[in-house]
Amino acid sequence: MTARPMRGTRGPEPDPYEAKPESESFEALFARLEEISGRLEEGGLSLEQSVDLYEEGMRLAQRCQDLLTNVEQRIETLRQRVLEPGDEPR
């Protein structure tokens, strides 16, 4: 849930450090997730800021999980291609 700006005021400024999940590497997404976690642990944020960061963190965590799942599937496909019929996994 995003805060709605009051009439006659501008909305919140975009965060230049916010990751673009569709185009970022796993490492960049994870680094941003760690940054968000650190900011939340430090405290001193308003409730709205905390909720916004939490929401962003949850989106990033899901994207990281999706990327890991995809990589696991790719590795399993490669493993299956390498194994000859009758070979046992090591």
HELIX and SHEET records of a PDB file:
HELIX    1   1 PHE A   26  GLU A   42  1                                  17    
HELIX    2   2 LEU A   47  VAL A   82  1                                  36    
END                                                                             
